[in-house]
Amino acid sequence: MVAAFDAPPVRITAVSQVPTRYVAALGGVMSYFSSFGVSPELIRGALGVALSRGADDADLYFEHLETNSVSLSDNKVNRASTHVDLGVGVRVRVGDQVGYAYSEDLSAAAIQRAAAMAAEIAAFGKASRPVEEPGAARRLADRYPERVPWDTVPMETRVQMVRAWERRSFELDPRIRKVEVSLIDAEKRILIARPDGRLIEDHLPMTRAHIVCTAEQAGRRETGSYNLASRQGIDFYSPDRVERLCQSAVEGTAILFEAGKAPNGEMTVVLGAGSSGILLHEAIGHGLEADFNRKGVSIYADRLGQRIAPPGVTVVDDGTLPYARGTINNDDEGNPTERTVLIEDGILRSYLHDEISARHYGVNPTGSGRRESFRHVVLPRMRATYMERGGYSAEEVIGSVKRGIYCKTFSNGQVQIGAGDFAFYVKQGFLIEDGKLTQPIKDVNLIGNGPAVLAAVEMVADDLQIDEGGWTCGKDGQSVPVSQGMPTVKVGKLSVGGQG
């Protein structure tokens, strides 16, 4: 990956007191971060220092994160923890050059030291721009309201939940010998301050549940898993959803006793609805992030307005899906997120832009500037990437295949951004013989090239699913939560690595 700044982020650190609950706004201007001493005067002072060396722009990114984790194995809760993180990142921008520093101390002096360091990294020497009086802090949208926030839930309730999930998993199949369960939840609050007076705040909940099952049959052991995630409070775990979590983990393990190896060679591949979106995310989505194109790294760098897929193929990156793991109300530069059409009916229409790339291309940001935390710089990143539904049924797609494989669930993958080459591991699938799903298969590798796969799409079904798993995307050492999805899609030719 290509670094987005000319020097490593600088850390200014000290111990800060962390209030555990919300404290009322000061003067009606600030909100949550008023409880940490963040005032309009502090913001104006820090931004003034950030811009003092002649920057084009700057921003402050305040973050308070509380994460809870409970895990269970061998009938025992072996971990229960709470982690709190607090700090501010200061970004100073001169053209495409970025200076970045952060502080874990929210005092005015510490933030101004971080701002001075960021300004020094990005120094240009022209006149500084003015800093407007901060306006009222506002939330741009409300796509993940919580009915029961996680910071009101006792730890004992979480422990009871994972114990119940373990019991239910054992009940579903007598072959289950071991169950490992984990539950993670987080409440993140952010405030973004810009020199033009904008104050954008958000409250981002998150939760993820994961079950790993080990089963034994005739002396043979198999292990499978299932997870689901959402930007939601504890009410996300309805009885129906918990039952699906447990059943999917158990059934996904049990079917492995029936699974054989896939054949080798080039063949027709049907990508199942839902988690097959990982292939779209890795093999195509990263190549459409604008920083790679601005720097000439991506294979799509000179393809805007050109056909890169057959008619009927439309690919979207969407930050607006209610409660989805990759959804955001605003990006980490304070811009509203949106539904961005990347490929429309086979034609490349847009990249994913942060403010730097948008300025380079002379377009508006797509609300895709994201960062892992206040310790990290902003990069163009995906949110929820998926292919729009087509005109066939899933049965028609599968029925059109004489011999091939059907991919149901994926694990990890690797991709080279420049060439678009990829390799993916398929956890579970089926042989397709004479238009029907037959033998379950496992341990399958798909090897190919992103542009070639797009060009080889022959049929797209009408059964789009946004996968509910806890996907996390890595780029330049940063991890951010994402979502992805696919309808059932037929790819005419793809290299399959298995054992015939």
Secondary structure per residue as TSV (DSSP state, phi and psi in degrees):
chain	resnum	aa	ss	phi	psi
A	1	M	-	360.0	156.6
A	2	V	-	-98.6	130.2
A	3	A	-	-66.2	147.3
A	4	A	S	-104.6	7.8
A	5	F	S	-145.4	161.3
A	6	D	S	-90.7	-9.5
A	7	A	S	-149.0	152.8
A	8	P	-	-61.9	149.0
A	9	P	-	-56.0	141.0
A	10	V	E	-99.3	136.5
A	11	R	E	-103.2	126.4
A	12	I	E	-113.4	117.3
A	13	T	-	-129.2	147.6
A	14	A	-	-163.0	166.3
A	15	V	-	-79.5	131.8
A	16	S	-	-118.2	144.2
A	17	Q	-	-75.1	134.9
A	18	V	-	-115.9	103.8
A	19	P	-	-61.3	144.4
A	20	T	S	-90.4	-13.9
A	21	R	S	-136.6	163.8
A	22	Y	-	-62.5	138.8
A	23	V	-	-119.5	143.2
A	24	A	-	-60.9	158.0
A	25	A	-	-65.9	155.7
A	26	L	S	-102.4	118.4
A	27	G	T	66.9	11.4
A	28	G	T	73.3	5.1
A	29	V	T	-95.6	-49.6
A	30	M	-	-95.5	178.6
A	31	S	-	-137.9	-108.7
A	32	Y	G	-55.9	-43.5
A	33	F	G	-76.8	-4.3
A	34	S	G	-58.5	-31.2
A	35	S	G	-68.6	-12.9
A	36	F	G	-103.5	10.2
A	37	G	T	84.5	11.3
A	38	V	-	-81.7	117.7
A	39	S	-	-124.4	165.5
A	40	P	H	-56.8	-36.6
A	41	E	H	-65.9	-42.2
A	42	L	H	-61.0	-43.6
A	43	I	H	-64.6	-47.0
A	44	R	H	-62.7	-40.6
A	45	G	H	-63.3	-45.2
A	46	A	H	-66.8	-42.6
A	47	L	H	-66.7	-35.2
A	48	G	H	-60.7	-42.6
A	49	V	H	-66.4	-41.9
A	50	A	H	-59.8	-35.1
A	51	L	T	-92.6	0.0
A	52	S	T	-69.9	-18.7
A	53	R	T	-97.6	10.9
A	54	G	T	95.6	38.7
A	55	A	-	-81.2	156.4
A	56	D	S	-73.9	-36.5
A	57	D	E	-162.6	168.3
A	58	A	E	-158.3	163.9
A	59	D	E	-155.0	157.0
A	60	L	E	-113.7	136.5
A	61	Y	E	-126.5	101.4
A	62	F	E	-89.3	140.8
A	63	E	E	-144.8	135.5
A	64	H	E	-130.3	120.8
A	65	L	E	-127.3	129.1
A	66	E	E	-121.4	121.1
A	67	T	E	-120.7	133.0
A	68	N	E	-116.7	141.9
A	69	S	E	-140.2	133.5
A	70	V	E	-133.0	131.9
A	71	S	E	-134.9	151.7
A	72	L	E	-135.9	138.6
A	73	S	E	-153.9	144.2
A	74	D	T	54.0	42.8
A	75	N	T	65.9	14.4
A	76	K	E	-129.8	139.1
A	77	V	E	-75.5	111.4
A	78	N	E	-102.1	-2.0
A	79	R	E	-159.6	133.8
A	80	A	E	-146.9	118.9
A	81	S	E	-146.1	157.1
A	82	T	E	-129.1	131.6
A	83	H	E	-124.1	132.9
A	84	V	E	-120.0	133.8
A	85	D	E	-131.4	142.1
A	86	L	E	-148.7	136.8
A	87	G	E	175.0	-175.7
A	88	V	E	-141.5	138.6
A	89	G	E	-106.3	140.0
A	90	V	E	-117.5	120.2
A	91	R	E	-112.6	132.8
A	92	V	E	-122.9	131.6
A	93	R	E	-124.0	130.3
A	94	V	E	-127.2	104.8
A	95	G	T	61.1	-125.5
A	96	D	T	-91.6	-2.2
A	97	Q	E	-90.2	138.2
A	98	V	E	-125.5	131.1
A	99	G	E	-105.7	137.1
A	100	Y	E	-141.0	135.8
A	101	A	E	-146.3	157.5
A	102	Y	E	-139.4	161.1
A	103	S	E	-136.9	139.0
A	104	E	S	-94.9	5.3
A	105	D	-	-115.3	124.0
A	106	L	-	-95.2	19.6
A	107	S	S	-72.3	154.3
A	108	A	H	-59.2	-40.6
A	109	A	H	-64.2	-44.3
A	110	A	H	-65.4	-42.5
A	111	I	H	-65.8	-38.8
A	112	Q	H	-67.2	-33.2
A	113	R	H	-64.0	-43.0
A	114	A	H	-63.1	-41.9
A	115	A	H	-62.9	-40.8
A	116	A	H	-64.2	-38.8
A	117	M	H	-67.1	-44.0
A	118	A	H	-62.5	-40.1
A	119	A	H	-64.3	-37.8
A	120	E	H	-63.7	-40.2
A	121	I	H	-63.7	-41.0
A	122	A	T	-100.7	14.0
A	123	A	-	-55.8	141.9
A	124	F	-	-129.0	-37.5
A	125	G	-	102.0	0.5
A	126	K	S	-85.5	176.1
A	127	A	-	-62.6	143.4
A	128	S	-	-77.8	152.1
A	129	R	-	-88.4	156.1
A	130	P	-	-72.9	158.8
A	131	V	-	-112.6	122.0
A	132	E	-	-79.9	157.5
A	133	E	-	-63.3	127.3
A	134	P	-	-58.2	136.7
A	135	G	-	-85.0	-165.9
A	136	A	-	-72.5	135.1
A	137	A	-	-65.0	134.6
A	138	R	B	-139.2	153.3
A	139	R	-	-102.1	128.5
A	140	L	S	-77.0	-25.0
A	141	A	-	-158.1	177.4
A	142	D	-	-143.2	75.5
A	143	R	S	-93.6	-4.8
A	144	Y	S	-144.9	59.2
A	145	P	-	-65.1	142.6
A	146	E	-	-101.6	130.1
A	147	R	S	-82.6	-39.8
A	148	V	S	-130.0	96.2
A	149	P	-	-62.6	150.7
A	150	W	G	-66.0	-29.4
A	151	D	G	-76.9	4.9
A	152	T	G	-105.9	0.0
A	153	V	S	-96.5	123.2
A	154	P	-	-65.4	150.1
A	155	M	H	-60.2	-33.4
A	156	E	H	-61.3	-34.2
A	157	T	H	-63.9	-40.5
A	158	R	H	-63.3	-41.3
A	159	V	H	-62.0	-43.4
A	160	Q	H	-61.9	-36.7
A	161	M	H	-64.0	-49.3
A	162	V	H	-68.7	-31.9
A	163	R	H	-65.2	-41.1
A	164	A	H	-65.2	-38.7
A	165	W	H	-67.5	-37.5
A	166	E	H	-63.7	-47.3
A	167	R	H	-58.4	-45.7
A	168	R	H	-64.3	-37.0
A	169	S	H	-65.0	-41.6
A	170	F	H	-63.3	-37.9
A	171	E	H	-65.0	-30.2
A	172	L	H	-73.7	-22.9
A	173	D	-	-157.4	123.1
A	174	P	T	-67.2	-12.8
A	175	R	T	-79.8	-11.1
A	176	I	E	-69.3	124.9
A	177	R	E	-106.8	-27.1
A	178	K	E	-148.1	140.7
A	179	V	E	-131.9	128.4
A	180	E	E	-115.8	128.6
A	181	V	E	-127.4	138.7
A	182	S	E	-136.6	147.1
A	183	L	E	-134.0	123.8
A	184	I	E	-123.7	138.0
A	185	D	E	-139.2	156.9
A	186	A	E	-150.1	147.3
A	187	E	E	-124.1	111.5
A	188	K	E	-113.4	132.9
A	189	R	E	-121.9	133.4
A	190	I	E	-130.3	155.6
A	191	L	E	-140.0	126.5
A	192	I	E	-114.3	126.3
A	193	A	E	-117.3	132.8
A	194	R	-	-121.9	154.1
A	195	P	T	-62.0	-22.3
A	196	D	T	-80.6	9.1
A	197	G	S	95.0	-4.5
A	198	R	-	-69.4	135.3
A	199	L	E	-128.2	111.5
A	200	I	E	-114.1	125.9
A	201	E	E	-121.9	157.0
A	202	D	E	-152.6	157.1
A	203	H	E	-125.7	111.8
A	204	L	E	-113.6	102.6
A	205	P	E	-79.8	161.0
A	206	M	E	-158.7	145.3
A	207	T	E	-148.7	151.7
A	208	R	E	-147.7	131.9
A	209	A	E	-118.1	140.2
A	210	H	E	-140.6	131.4
A	211	I	E	-125.7	129.4
A	212	V	E	-116.6	126.4
A	213	C	E	-116.5	140.1
A	214	T	E	-118.8	125.9
A	215	A	E	-119.6	155.9
A	216	E	E	-130.9	135.6
A	217	Q	E	-146.0	121.6
A	218	A	T	52.8	41.5
A	219	G	T	80.6	-1.0
A	220	R	E	-105.7	138.3
A	221	R	E	-113.7	143.5
A	222	E	E	-135.4	149.5
A	223	T	E	-127.8	133.9
A	224	G	E	-140.9	171.2
A	225	S	E	-152.8	167.0
A	226	Y	E	-154.4	146.9
A	227	N	E	-144.7	158.5
A	228	L	E	-145.7	155.0
A	229	A	E	-151.3	159.6
A	230	S	E	-167.0	157.2
A	231	R	S	-87.9	78.8
A	232	Q	-	-152.3	162.3
A	233	G	-	-82.0	-165.8
A	234	I	G	-63.7	-22.1
A	235	D	G	-64.6	-12.2
A	236	F	G	-57.9	-32.9
A	237	Y	-	-88.0	69.0
A	238	S	-	-71.7	161.1
A	239	P	H	-55.6	-41.1
A	240	D	H	-64.6	-41.5
A	241	R	H	-69.6	-38.8
A	242	V	H	-64.6	-40.4
A	243	E	H	-62.8	-40.0
A	244	R	H	-65.2	-38.9
A	245	L	H	-58.6	-50.9
A	246	C	H	-68.0	-46.2
A	247	Q	H	-62.7	-41.7
A	248	S	H	-64.9	-38.9
A	249	A	H	-65.6	-44.4
A	250	V	H	-70.1	-48.0
A	251	E	H	-66.4	-36.0
A	252	G	H	-67.2	-23.9
A	253	T	H	-82.4	-46.1
A	254	A	H	-63.4	-35.7
A	255	I	G	-68.0	-18.1
A	256	L	G	-66.8	-22.3
A	257	F	G	-66.3	-25.1
A	258	E	T	-93.2	-11.2
A	259	A	-	-80.8	141.0
A	260	G	E	-110.7	-168.8
A	261	K	E	-93.0	150.8
A	262	A	-	-80.9	153.5
A	263	P	-	-70.6	164.0
A	264	N	-	-97.5	156.9
A	265	G	E	113.7	178.7
A	266	E	E	-79.7	133.7
A	267	M	E	-160.1	172.0
A	268	T	E	-72.2	135.3
A	269	V	E	-124.8	131.0
A	270	V	E	-105.6	121.8
A	271	L	E	-89.9	119.9
A	272	G	-	-70.2	156.0
A	273	A	T	-63.6	142.1
A	274	G	T	103.3	-106.7
A	275	S	T	-70.8	-11.3
A	276	S	T	-62.2	-12.4
A	277	G	H	-60.1	-16.9
A	278	I	H	-61.2	-35.5
A	279	L	H	-67.3	-41.0
A	280	L	H	-63.9	-43.1
A	281	H	I	-60.1	-51.6
A	282	E	I	-78.2	-48.9
A	283	A	I	-78.5	-21.8
A	284	I	I	-125.5	-45.5
A	285	G	I	-59.1	-46.8
A	286	H	G	-61.1	-36.9
A	287	G	G	-67.7	-13.0
A	288	L	G	-103.2	5.6
A	289	E	B	-74.6	130.5
A	290	A	H	-66.8	-27.1
A	291	D	H	-63.7	-38.1
A	292	F	H	-64.6	-35.3
A	293	N	H	-77.5	-39.3
A	294	R	H	-60.3	-34.8
A	295	K	T	-91.8	3.2
A	296	G	T	73.5	17.9
A	297	V	-	-83.0	-38.0
A	298	S	S	-78.2	147.5
A	299	I	T	-65.5	-16.6
A	300	Y	T	-95.3	9.9
A	301	A	T	-60.1	-29.7
A	302	D	T	-119.2	29.0
A	303	R	-	-111.0	3.1
A	304	L	T	-55.3	133.8
A	305	G	T	82.5	-1.0
A	306	Q	S	-103.3	159.1
A	307	R	B	-78.7	123.6
A	308	I	-	-122.5	0.3
A	309	A	S	-151.4	161.2
A	310	P	-	-65.3	158.4
A	311	P	T	-54.6	144.3
A	312	G	T	95.5	-7.7
A	313	V	-	-100.9	114.1
A	314	T	-	-125.3	126.4
A	315	V	E	-117.4	133.3
A	316	V	E	-127.1	145.3
A	317	D	E	-119.1	120.5
A	318	D	E	-126.8	123.5
A	319	G	S	-99.8	11.2
A	320	T	-	-112.9	5.0
A	321	L	S	-70.8	123.3
A	322	P	T	-56.4	129.0
A	323	Y	T	67.5	-1.0
A	324	A	-	-65.9	149.4
A	325	R	T	-58.8	-35.5
A	326	G	T	-89.6	0.3
A	327	T	-	-74.1	143.6
A	328	I	-	-139.4	146.2
A	329	N	S	-75.0	-34.6
A	330	N	B	-148.6	158.3
A	331	D	-	-81.8	-178.5
A	332	D	T	-85.8	12.3
A	333	E	T	-106.7	-2.8
A	334	G	S	90.2	14.9
A	335	N	-	-96.4	146.1
A	336	P	B	-63.8	140.3
A	337	T	-	-80.9	172.9
A	338	E	-	-158.8	176.4
A	339	R	E	-96.4	111.5
A	340	T	E	-104.0	117.8
A	341	V	E	-82.1	113.1
A	342	L	E	-87.2	-49.7
A	343	I	E	-123.6	122.5
A	344	E	E	-116.6	113.2
A	345	D	T	52.2	37.5
A	346	G	T	93.8	-9.5
A	347	I	E	-100.8	131.7
A	348	L	E	-72.4	116.8
A	349	R	-	-106.4	-31.2
A	350	S	-	-157.1	157.5
A	351	Y	-	-103.0	175.0
A	352	L	B	-94.7	119.0
A	353	H	-	-113.1	136.1
A	354	D	-	-94.4	-172.5
A	355	E	H	-68.4	-35.2
A	356	I	H	-64.7	-48.9
A	357	S	H	-70.0	-35.6
A	358	A	H	-61.3	-41.5
A	359	R	H	-63.9	-40.5
A	360	H	H	-61.3	-42.2
A	361	Y	H	-90.2	-6.7
A	362	G	T	70.8	36.9
A	363	V	S	-128.4	175.4
A	364	N	-	-82.5	147.8
A	365	P	-	-59.1	148.8
A	366	T	-	-95.5	10.0
A	367	G	S	71.4	34.4
A	368	S	-	-113.5	10.0
A	369	G	E	-78.9	113.9
A	370	R	E	-133.1	156.7
A	371	R	-	-144.0	155.0
A	372	E	S	-68.3	-43.5
A	373	S	S	-161.6	-175.9
A	374	F	T	-65.0	-12.2
A	375	R	T	-84.6	-1.3
A	376	H	S	-125.9	151.1
A	377	V	-	-78.2	162.3
A	378	V	-	-78.7	139.3
A	379	L	E	-136.1	152.2
A	380	P	E	-66.3	124.7
A	381	R	-	-137.4	156.1
A	382	M	-	-74.1	161.5
A	383	R	S	-121.1	-79.2
A	384	A	E	-129.6	110.7
A	385	T	E	-106.7	129.0
A	386	Y	E	-156.0	162.9
A	387	M	E	-97.3	133.6
A	388	E	-	-65.8	156.4
A	389	R	-	-66.1	151.9
A	390	G	-	-110.3	-155.8
A	391	G	S	-107.7	4.6
A	392	Y	B	-106.5	160.3
A	393	S	-	-86.0	159.4
A	394	A	H	-60.9	-36.4
A	395	E	H	-63.6	-39.0
A	396	E	H	-65.5	-39.9
A	397	V	H	-63.1	-51.3
A	398	I	H	-64.4	-40.2
A	399	G	H	-64.9	-17.9
A	400	S	T	-83.5	-5.5
A	401	V	-	-100.3	121.9
A	402	K	S	-75.4	-48.5
A	403	R	E	-146.6	128.6
A	404	G	E	179.5	-162.6
A	405	I	E	-131.6	152.9
A	406	Y	E	-113.6	124.8
A	407	C	E	-100.1	120.5
A	408	K	E	-99.2	-52.3
A	409	T	E	-131.2	144.5
A	410	F	E	-115.2	159.6
A	411	S	E	-116.6	-121.6
A	412	N	E	-87.6	170.7
A	413	G	E	-158.1	164.0
A	414	Q	E	-132.7	146.3
A	415	V	E	-145.6	145.0
A	416	Q	-	-101.9	115.8
A	417	I	T	-60.3	-43.8
A	418	G	T	-61.4	-52.4
A	419	A	T	-89.3	-22.3
A	420	G	-	82.8	9.3
A	421	D	E	-75.4	143.8
A	422	F	E	-143.4	162.2
A	423	A	E	-142.1	131.9
A	424	F	E	-129.9	147.4
A	425	Y	E	-104.0	122.8
A	426	V	E	-96.3	118.7
A	427	K	E	-72.4	-39.7
A	428	Q	E	-149.3	139.5
A	429	G	E	-162.8	-165.5
A	430	F	E	-145.0	152.1
A	431	L	E	-72.6	147.2
A	432	I	E	-111.8	121.9
A	433	E	E	-132.3	120.9
A	434	D	T	52.6	43.6
A	435	G	T	79.1	12.8
A	436	K	E	-131.4	147.5
A	437	L	E	-76.9	126.9
A	438	T	E	-121.0	-105.5
A	439	Q	E	-69.0	127.1
A	440	P	E	-62.6	147.2
A	441	I	E	-132.6	159.9
A	442	K	E	-147.3	172.4
A	443	D	S	55.4	54.0
A	444	V	E	-109.3	135.9
A	445	N	E	-112.4	133.0
A	446	L	E	-106.1	129.9
A	447	I	E	-126.9	129.3
A	448	G	E	-173.4	-159.7
A	449	N	E	-134.3	131.4
A	450	G	H	-53.9	-54.9
A	451	P	H	-59.8	-36.4
A	452	A	H	-67.0	-38.5
A	453	V	H	-64.6	-44.6
A	454	L	H	-56.4	-45.8
A	455	A	H	-65.8	-24.8
A	456	A	T	-92.3	1.9
A	457	V	E	-66.5	125.6
A	458	E	E	-111.1	-30.9
A	459	M	E	-145.8	141.1
A	460	V	E	-127.8	125.3
A	461	A	B	-85.1	175.5
A	462	D	S	-100.8	18.2
A	463	D	-	-110.0	42.4
A	464	L	-	-50.5	131.2
A	465	Q	E	-128.7	131.5
A	466	I	E	-87.3	116.6
A	467	D	-	-63.2	141.5
A	468	E	-	-93.8	6.5
A	469	G	S	-73.3	164.8
A	470	G	-	-87.2	63.0
A	471	W	-	-71.8	141.5
A	472	T	E	-131.6	133.3
A	473	C	E	-105.6	132.8
A	474	G	E	-107.5	139.6
A	475	K	E	-160.2	129.8
A	476	D	T	49.9	39.0
A	477	G	T	78.3	6.6
A	478	Q	E	-111.5	144.8
A	479	S	E	-119.7	133.5
A	480	V	E	-134.9	149.2
A	481	P	E	-72.2	138.4
A	482	V	-	-138.6	165.1
A	483	S	E	-124.1	163.4
A	484	Q	E	-158.7	161.6
A	485	G	E	-163.1	167.8
A	486	M	E	-156.6	149.4
A	487	P	-	-83.2	175.7
A	488	T	-	-67.0	127.6
A	489	V	E	-131.8	135.5
A	490	K	E	-99.7	122.9
A	491	V	E	-107.4	122.9
A	492	G	E	-61.7	-35.1
A	493	K	E	-152.4	127.6
A	494	L	E	-152.7	144.1
A	495	S	E	-77.6	128.3
A	496	V	E	-115.7	129.0
A	497	G	E	-112.0	115.8
A	498	G	-	-147.9	-137.7
A	499	Q	-	-145.7	110.7
A	500	G	-	-85.2	360.0
